[in-house]
């Protein structure tokens, strides 16, 4: 009787999971939130991929039909590991790095998943094939495929990390001013989910599978409520150019010549050094643009083409040079005093940046002198 109750509970939980995913697909396929209609494609570039991902969860139906059978449990856990890992990578890349490339590379990437899916499905209906040797071979194949997809997912994570660092360093001169953005918050979430799915596959237990279904069902319900919320309003993007005139937008699209770039670079460096702008607390790229009364796109292009490469590197290099002068002129100064006098927010930030630029700590630099 106890086993029957367990099967009924597992069936109910899995059915709920499948239904919520099917509803999620309908929602993603036919519903566009009112608050996001105007900028929908820009804000939800992975919308179509997410809808297909929801629909793909129908692969759990063979498990639902044969619930309680070891071959169906093995099938759903192994397939889930590959399906989730491969598509999580696609969703993250589509959201943060949308492209118009052909789907051929994507189909090639997903080919191992589809092949394994078929190989795992067959024993569900031909139970005599579900032997111990079959399980050993498929476990090795699934884990190899999983490691490959995990490597791809980690590559995207590192790419995202680099991109966030570039965006931050293009605007800020102090690391503590770097905003905590969506991308930085979720970088580890996909890998955490994959770890959870790996545990589920290796345990291959009906109760563990049920816990996984409950977790994802709750998440699906929350996401649907969030999507359907009529009071949800779009947040203003921090770098949005909504108030720019047509003339400014057209100017931003034109590239400057090499001669103009050099002239603007000289003007920029002279202004920063003459007014010692690098000594200002929390100095930003927007502050520099205002001081120079120029176009931000042009100035970004100038800095990117200079020896510094980024606004962060430019300002902190000048700060470190100023700190070196202070250390040479007055070696008895405390490092905290030198740091604050050079535009840094703290002694620890000063030491880290100094070593990154000079290759030695401030104390080592002073000893060498």
Buried (B, 14 or more C-beta within 10 A) or exposed (E): EEEEEBEEEBBEBBBBBBEBBBBBBEBBEEEEBEBBEEEBEEBBBBBEBBBBBBBBBEBBEBBBEBBBBBBBBBBBBBBBBBBBBBBBBBBBBBBBEBEEEEEEEBEEBBEBBEEBBEBBBEBBEEEEEBEEEBBEEBBEBBBEBBEBBBEBBBEBBEBBEEEBBEBBBBBBBBBEBBEEEEBBEBBEEBBEBBEBBBEBBEEBEBEBBBEBBBBBBEEBBEBBEEBEEEEEEEEEEEEEEEEEEEEBEEBBEEEBEEEEBBEBBEEBBEEBEEEEBBBEEEBBBEEBBEBBEBBBBBBBBBBBBBEBBBBBBBBBBBBBBBBBEBBEEEEEBEBEEBBBBBBBBEBEBBBBBBBEBBEEBBEEBBEEE
